[in-house]
Amino acid sequence: MSTPSIAEALKGFADKTLSPRELVHDCLDRAQRLNPVIHAFIRFTREAAMAAAAESEARWMAGTPMGPLDGIPIAHKDIYETAGVPTTGHSRVLLDNTPAEDAAVVRLWKQAGAISLGKLATHEFAWGGPSFDLPWPPARNPWDISRFTGGSSSGTGAAVAAGVILGGTGSDTGGSIRMPGALCGVAGIKPTYGLCSRVGVLPLASSLDTTGPMAWTVEDCALLLQAMAGHDPHDPSSADRPTPDVLTGLRDGVNGVRIGVIRHFHEVDMPVSPAMQGAIDAAIGALREAGATIGEATLPPLDAFNAAGWLILATEAFAAHEPWLRARFRDYGEFLRERLAVAATVSGADYIQAQRRRRELCAAVTGKMEQFDILLTAAAPGEARPIEQMTKWASFEGPNFTMPFNLTGQPGLVVNAGFSPANLPLGVQLIGRPFEDALVLRAGQTVEQALALGGRRPKLPV
Amino acid sequence: MAEPLSRVVFDAVMARAGIVLSDAEAEGIRAASAHVQRFAAAVRVPRPVGAEPATVFAP
């Protein structure tokens, strides 16, 4: 069975040409057979998944699906708490942690009918990776298993790309949905900060952390986002406003939408590979062909965003981990414990200066969003690099393209826009105004449909 | 590239954090503190003394 999209699976369930039980069974079988190669999962919940699939099938046969994702095989990044199922953050520190309750997003997807196949690999506590000294190995990129998946939602990117789940949860503090999305060739959206609950998700940096979905297509991301968005009074960052409809206008196109290409980000501040530039040009061409107007957006330099972002991320992460660092320093993997130790060198004044800089950078971007509806740039400098080249300090050494929009809280979507000569995917990033996630998805849908790259899947042994 | 923290200051910071390191670890992490120093310099742009951080909130 070739893996359907979520939208295709739901249609198949409805017209009874596809069985939820068979789909879940097939996904589980492939996931378990592939896992020794791609290491996307750190834990399977096969028995519970098959029981849920049987119940889903009965509901579909009776014409009474329980929600908009009934029967869809998904999985959760292992920083999302799952009732009765260990949640470790891919770390030795939490090896024995079995939550009593589901994270809010896990509960919402469960209520929508989604079926979790298990827990997915992540960089340790969403920052420490790729690491080889943790209880589980790092996930591998299904397009070439010698390559990095991107992180920290590494298992989600790998599992979706391999077609063993139809979607999954990620989290994004400095790019952790968008980078694995780009390098694994899947769609992923970092929603507006405050749109989706973070209750029950292990924190990394509270003023940046965002939960969000990853899936094979933009439409699937929209379906998953619709089922997880909404105000949560238990999350102090949650926006108390009506949940936006990200589905109804998804196919309305971008005629008249103003696109601002942040050319200096990917041509000057952090020049991308020629293939990546080709992918960016292809995405711009697709949007122009669909009636969007294309202009050039100039923002503060990428380095300015990254300096403020990394200081804030490091400080907030250190604060979250401080008690464990004192007591269990050697239980962390080398990458994370040493990054957190460096984070201890950020002073209180450094942190506040970074937050003052953040306010200035947000103002600069907000001003630019009066001229443009959508911003476009790279999501990564090029194709996925060999995993052994990913060094401990790599993220500090050069800027990334994703951090700016964690600082500003804007929605950011990654969509595949091409392939490198080595047949590795190349993702572009689309950014909208806060709470205009629907428009970002519309623009991504336009690019995806025009470039029609979705039929190309990684070649895997099973 | 900014300079890393001096060994004296670095050791004091690690002691305050309760992190015990070997000499080799300390030197590797101390060298990486140059990145933090570079970021810290970059966020110190001229601004009015009353410029608010992004973390203010309305009670």
Boltz contact constraints between the chains, C-beta under 6 A:
constraints:
  - contact:
      token1: [A, 307]
      token2: [B, 39]
      max_distance: 6.0
  - contact:
      token1: [A, 307]
      token2: [B, 42]
      max_distance: 6.0
  - contact:
      token1: [A, 307]
      token2: [B, 43]
      max_distance: 6.0
  - contact:
      token1: [A, 308]
      token2: [B, 43]
      max_distance: 6.0
  - contact:
      token1: [A, 310]
      token2: [B, 39]
      max_distance: 6.0
  - contact:
      token1: [A, 311]
      token2: [B, 39]
      max_distance: 6.0
  - contact:
      token1: [A, 326]
      token2: [B, 18]
      max_distance: 6.0
  - contact:
      token1: [A, 329]
      token2: [B, 19]
      max_distance: 6.0
  - contact:
      token1: [A, 338]
      token2: [B, 29]
      max_distance: 6.0
  - contact:
      token1: [A, 341]
      token2: [B, 19]
      max_distance: 6.0
  - contact:
      token1: [A, 341]
      token2: [B, 29]
      max_distance: 6.0
  - contact:
      token1: [A, 342]
      token2: [B, 29]
      max_distance: 6.0
  - contact:
      token1: [A, 342]
      token2: [B, 32]
      max_distance: 6.0
  - contact:
      token1: [A, 342]
      token2: [B, 33]
      max_distance: 6.0
  - contact:
      token1: [A, 344]
      token2: [B, 13]
      max_distance: 6.0
  - contact:
      token1: [A, 344]
      token2: [B, 17]
      max_distance: 6.0
  - contact:
      token1: [A, 345]
      token2: [B, 5]
      max_distance: 6.0
  - contact:
      token1: [A, 345]
      token2: [B, 13]
      max_distance: 6.0
  - contact:
      token1: [A, 345]
      token2: [B, 33]
      max_distance: 6.0
  - contact:
      token1: [A, 345]
      token2: [B, 36]
      max_distance: 6.0
  - contact:
      token1: [A, 346]
      token2: [B, 36]
      max_distance: 6.0
  - contact:
      token1: [A, 350]
      token2: [B, 40]
      max_distance: 6.0
  - contact:
      token1: [A, 352]
      token2: [B, 53]
      max_distance: 6.0
  - contact:
      token1: [A, 353]
      token2: [B, 43]
      max_distance: 6.0
  - contact:
      token1: [A, 353]
      token2: [B, 44]
      max_distance: 6.0
  - contact:
      token1: [A, 354]
      token2: [B, 43]
      max_distance: 6.0
  - contact:
      token1: [A, 355]
      token2: [B, 53]
      max_distance: 6.0
  - contact:
      token1: [A, 355]
      token2: [B, 54]
      max_distance: 6.0
  - contact:
      token1: [A, 355]
      token2: [B, 55]
      max_distance: 6.0
  - contact:
      token1: [A, 356]
      token2: [B, 51]
      max_distance: 6.0
  - contact:
      token1: [A, 356]
      token2: [B, 53]
      max_distance: 6.0
  - contact:
      token1: [A, 357]
      token2: [B, 43]
      max_distance: 6.0
  - contact:
      token1: [A, 358]
      token2: [B, 54]
      max_distance: 6.0
  - contact:
      token1: [A, 359]
      token2: [B, 54]
      max_distance: 6.0
  - contact:
      token1: [A, 393]
      token2: [B, 32]
      max_distance: 6.0
  - contact:
      token1: [A, 396]
      token2: [B, 35]
      max_distance: 6.0
